[in-house]
Amino acid sequence: MIGSMLRCTNVHKSYRLGDRDVPALRGVDLAIDAPGYYAIMGQSGSGKSTLLHLLAALDRPDKGEIILAGRDLHTLSERDATLYRRREIGIVFQQFNLIPTLTASENVELPGALAGEDTAWLRKRSGELLERLGLPGRANHRPDALSGGEQQRVAMARALLFSPPVLYADEPTGNLDSVTSAKLWTLLGEIASENNMLVVMVTHEPAAASHCKQVFVLADGRVAGTINTEGLDAAGVAARYQQSVRAA
C-alpha cells in the first residue's frame, strides 16, 4: 500500500526460551493510511505488545518490513532508533513510569532536559500540556500525591512533549478504574483529532477498542481481521472480535 502512514509487511518475531525459539509474530500484515485513533486488540499471548514494541522501534523484527511515515524502522541502527523515538514517537505504558522524586512538570520535562532543551521552553510546554490534559493545578505535585488517572495523564503529557506525529499506548488504562479508563480512552481520541496525529492503542478490552475508529484483531501472532467500529458499542466490538478470531 504505497502512501500508507504505517505499514507492516510479513513481520515475524521470535524469542529464545531455553533451547527453542518461541514465535510471537508469524507474518503480520497491517496498513494504516491516515492519522486517527486505532486499536490493536488481542488476548494475552496474541503478540500485540511485541508488535507495539516493533512499531515503536524498541525492538527489531526477525523478518519483514515496518515503514512509518516513509521511514524504514526495521533498518534503523540502535542510535538512530533512539533519536527517532525521542522526537517522532510518543509512548504511554500501563505502568506510568514516572520518577517519584520529581514533580508532574519535571516528569513531563525530563526527556527534553536529557536532550539539552531550553529550560524556559520546557517549563512553558509542560504547563501547556498539563493544562490541556486537565492538570493545571497539579504541576508541582509528585506522583504519590496524584491519583492513578492523573499520573497517566502526566505520562501522556510527557509522551507529547515534542509533538510527535505518532502516539502509542500499551494497555494505558490497565491499572485504572472503569470511569477513569473511559475518560482516558476518550482523551486519546481527542488528542488524535486535535493534533492530526496517529494514535495506536494496544488493548484486550472491547470497551477500549470501541472508542477507536478501526480495530486490528491479533490472534496467534497474525492479524485475524479488522473491525470498523462505527455504530458499535463494546458488546458489538466483542462480537466482531470473536467472529474474526473464529475465522482465523
N, C-alpha and C positions, 0 to 999 in steps of 0.2 A: 504494500500500500504506500506508494510514493506520496510524500507530503504529510504523512501521519505525524502527529506531535510525539506520540510514543508508539514504538513498535518492537515487539519481541518475535523472533523467528526461530523456531525449533530449539528453544532454550532447554538445556539439560544441566542438572547439578546433582552430584552425589557427595556423600560424606563417608569417611572411613570409620568403621565401627569394628574394632578388633582386627580380624584378618579379612574382612569383607567390605565391599562398597555398598552403601545403602542409598538408593536413588531417592531424591527429594522432588526433583522436577524431571519429567520424562518427555520433553518436547513441547514446551509451552509456545503457543502462537496467540498473540494478542495485539490489537491495534486500537489506539485512541486518536481520533482525528482533530479534536478541538479542545480548548480549555473547558473546564466544568468540573463537576463533582461526581466521582466514580467510586465504585467499591470492588474489591476482590474478596469474594466470600467463599469460605470453606471451613470444614471442621478441622479439629486438631489433627495434624499429620497430613493434611492435604497439600502442603508445600507453600501456603500463602505467605508466611513470614520469610521463608527462604527467597521467594520471588521478590518480595519487597526489598530485601537486602540487596539483591542484584540490581533492581531498578534504581536504588539509591546509591549505587556504586560503592557499597560497603563490602561487596564480595564480587567475584567474577564467575561467570558460568563456565562449566567444563566444555560446553559446545553450544553454538548458536550465536545469534546477534541480538543486542539490545541497543536501540537507537532512540535517543531523546532529543527532540528539537534539532535534529540533524547531527547530533554528536554520538559517535560510536563509543558507548560506555564500556563495552567489553574489551576495548583495546587500550584503555587508559592505564598509564603507569600508576604506581602507588601514590606518588607525589601529585600527579595531575588529578587523580581521583579525589585526593584530599582537598585540593584547591577548588575543584568543581563542586564538591559537596558544600564547601563553605559559602559559595556565592550563588550557586544555581539551584540548590535543593534545600528545602526545609524538612525536618523530620520531627515528628512528635510520637513518642513511645507511650506504652501503657504505664510504665514506671516513669514518673515525672522527671527524674534525673536532675533535680535542682540541687545546687550546692547549699547545704543547710546553714552555713555561716554567712551567706550573702543575702542581701535584701532582694525583693522582687525585681526592682530596677537593675540591680547589679547582676542578677542572674540573666536578665534579658540582654544586658550589655556585654556579657562575658565573651561571646565569640568575637565581637568587634574589638574588645580590649586585647584579646590574644592576637588579633590580626594587626594591632597597632593603629586602629582608627582614632580619629579625633574625639577627645573626651566630651567636648561640648555637643558634638553631633550625636554621639551615643546617648547622652542624657536626654536630649530633645527627642530622639527617635524612640527610646524606650518609653518615655512619657506618652507620646502619641499612641503607641501600640497598646499600652496598658489602659489608656482611656478608651480606645476603640473596643477593647475586649471586656470593658465593664469593670476595670480595677483602678480607677483614678485615685482612690484614697488608700490604696494598698501598696504603693510603690516602695515604701520604707519598711514594710513588714517582711520578716524572714519566713521561710516555708512553714515552720511549725506554728505560726500564727495565722496560717491560711487554711481554708477548707480544701478538700480534695479537688473540687471543681475549680477553685481559684488557683491552686497550684498547676492544674492542667492548662489553664488559660495563660499563666505565666510561661509555661513551656511552649505554648503556641506562639506567644509574643516573641520569645527567643528565636523560634524557628523562622519567624517572619522578619527578623531584624534587617536583612539585606534585600528585602522584597524579592525573594526568589520566584521564578516563574512556575515552580513545582513545589507542592507540599505533600508529603507522605505522612499518613497517620496509621500506626500499627496498634490496633485494638486500643484506641485512645481513651475509651471510657470503661475499660475493664475493671478499674478499681473504684468506680463511681456508682452512686445510686441511680435509679431509673429516671427520676425527674431531672437530675443534673446531667445525665447522659443525653437525654433528649435535647436539652438546651445546647449542649456542645455539638451534637450532630447537626443541628440547625445552624449553629455558628460557623461550622466548617463550610456549609453550603453558601452562606453569606460571604465568607472570605473568598471563595472561588468566584462568585458573581461580581463582587465589588472590585476585585483586582484582576479580573480576566485571566485567572491562573488555573492550572491543573491541580486538583486536589484528589488524591487517591487514598482511600481508607481501606485497610485490611480489617475484616471482621468475620465473626461467625454468627452474628446476630441479625436476623431478618429485620428487626426494628431499626437497627442502624442502617442497613443497606437500603431500606425503603426511603431514606432521605436523599439518596443519590439518584442521578438520572439514568445510570446504567450500571449493571452489576455483572462482573465476570465470575462465573462459578468455577471454582477449582476443586478437582477431585482426583486423588491418586496421582498428583503431580502434573495434571493436564487441565486445560480449560475445557470443561464439560458443556458449557453453553453460556449464553448471555441473557440477561433479563432487562427489558425496558420497563422501568418502574412507574411510568405514567399511569395514574389511576389505580395503583396498587397500594394497599396498606401492608403492614408487617405480615399478616396472615397470607396475603396474596403473594408476597415475595417468597415466603416459606414454601408455599405450594409450588411455585415455579421452580424454586431451588430443588425440591425433591424430584420434580419431573426431569430436570437436567441431569441430576446425579443418576437416576434410574436409567436414563437413556444413554449414559456414557459407556 
